[in-house]
Amino acid sequence: MIPNGSPGAPGQPASGTGRPPHDGRAGSKAANLPGVRRVRRAAEWGQQRYAGSSAEYLQRRLTGLDLINQGMLFAATLLLCALPFLIVVTALAGKSSAAAIGRRMGLDRQATAVFGHLFASPSATQAAVVGTASMVFFVLGGIVIASTLEALYERVFDVSRRGIKGLPRQLIWLAVTLGLGFLAGGLIGPAVRHAGLAVFAAVALIYFTGFWWFTLWLLLAGRVSWRRLFPCACATGLFWLGMEAVFALFISRIVISENQEYGPIGIVSALMAYLIAIGVVIILGAAVGLVWEERNLSFRAAFRKMRRAR
């Protein structure tokens, strides 16, 4: 007969079978270690700093705008409408579509040659488009791009949709965009690139900021003031310049490796990554600029906070 106090007695806990009983004090000792306490204090300090901050305000804005999904939808619009539009425009100008698009993506010569396998020759594109119903879809594609961008900005700034009333401004934006594209790509771009990296970055930032400032004001039909739109334009210009810098460093190797592994479909995946990045940059730039304006932020105040933090 087994005594009640011995291991294995009926009703005895499993910890009594030769194993030391569970001690809840081990967890409390671990929680009181100096390193754990510092991590906990740092996390609590971070939560306190984040609560009510501009970063939290921006996160709520981006959540409301559904950043990733909207960026992917905008990329799909670019793929279906903007890309064919750009191909036809460059073909009608007698230029290579692969070279034009590759230059905008930051591709080197080898990657541009690989990228060119996706496109027909300019003469073949001209023959297929001119004098056919494709020209109608070409024009409609450009209008769809402007309309999608207008709807996106109306959602960001919470203004009512204008519908068909926005068509004249959309056509103006399309004409200005084409004119600036040919001017920057054919005349100003090569000269600025040879002037040095710093000059190129400064000119590109001014160009992108000015372009998006005009775009915001035009597509929103002047319902938002120039002053309120400037932070959005500046943020979009900065993000666009950063996007181009990043893609210039990595996209060529990605295109070449994707083509070697998967063939032309791999090149399309690299192109889609670029188009998604464009959508994210446009939405993120508008949201960051709006938060900057609504929170009354300034570079001077930011520098003062940095000095106090030191």
Residue pairs with C-beta under 8 A, 6 or more apart in sequence:
2 8
2 9
3 9
4 11
7 16
7 17
7 18
8 16
8 17
13 21
15 21
15 22
30 36
31 37
50 56
54 291
54 292
54 295
54 297
57 291
57 294
57 295
58 287
58 288
58 291
61 287
61 290
61 291
62 283
62 284
62 287
65 155
65 156
65 283
65 287
67 280
67 283
67 284
67 287
68 280
70 152
70 279
70 283
71 276
71 279
71 280
71 283
72 276
72 279
73 279
74 148
74 152
74 275
74 278
74 279
74 282
74 283
75 272
75 275
75 276
75 278
75 279
77 144
77 145
77 148
78 145
78 275
78 278
78 279
79 271
79 272
79 275
80 141
81 141
81 142
81 144
81 145
81 148
82 141
82 145
83 101
83 271
83 275
84 137
84 138
84 141
85 138
85 141
85 142
85 145
86 97
86 100
86 101
87 97
87 101
87 119
87 125
88 125
88 129
88 134
88 138
89 178
90 96
90 97
90 100
90 101
90 122
91 97
91 122
91 123
91 125
91 126
91 129
92 126
92 129
92 130
93 182
94 122
95 122
96 116
96 119
96 122
97 119
97 122
97 125
98 112
98 113
98 115
98 116
98 118
98 119
99 112
99 116
100 185
101 115
102 111
102 112
102 115
102 116
103 112
103 185
105 115
105 247
105 251
105 271
105 274
106 244
106 247
106 248
106 249
106 251
106 252
107 115
107 251
107 252
107 255
108 252
110 252
110 256
111 251
111 252
111 253
111 255
111 256
114 255
114 256
114 259
114 267
115 255
115 267
117 259
117 264
117 267
118 264
118 267
118 268
119 125
120 128
128 134
129 135
129 138
142 174
143 167
143 170
143 171
143 174
145 174
146 169
146 170
146 171
146 173
146 174
146 219
147 166
147 170
149 173
149 215
149 219
149 282
150 162
150 166
150 169
150 170
150 219
150 220
151 161
152 282
152 283
152 286
153 216
153 219
153 220
153 286
154 160
154 161
154 162
154 220
156 232
156 283
156 286
156 287
156 290
157 220
157 223
157 224
157 286
157 290
159 220
159 223
159 224
162 221
165 221
166 219
166 221
169 218
169 219
169 221
170 219
172 218
173 215
173 218
173 219
176 214
176 218
177 211
180 211
184 207
188 203
192 199
192 200
192 203
192 204
193 200
195 203
201 241
204 241
204 244
205 237
205 238
205 241
206 237
207 237
208 236
208 237
208 240
208 241
209 233
209 234
209 236
209 237
209 238
210 233
210 237
211 237
212 232
212 233
212 236
212 237
212 240
212 285
213 226
213 229
213 230
213 233
213 234
215 233
216 224
216 229
216 232
216 233
216 286
217 224
217 226
217 229
220 229
228 293
229 289
230 289
231 288
231 289
231 290
231 292
231 293
232 285
232 286
232 288
232 289
232 290
232 293
233 285
233 289
234 289
235 284
235 285
235 286
235 288
235 289
235 292
236 281
236 282
236 285
236 286
236 289
237 285
238 285
239 281
239 284
239 285
239 288
240 281
240 285
243 277
243 278
243 281
247 274
247 277
251 270
251 274
254 270
254 273
255 266
255 267
255 270
257 266
258 266
258 267
258 269
258 270
259 266
259 267
260 266
262 269
291 297
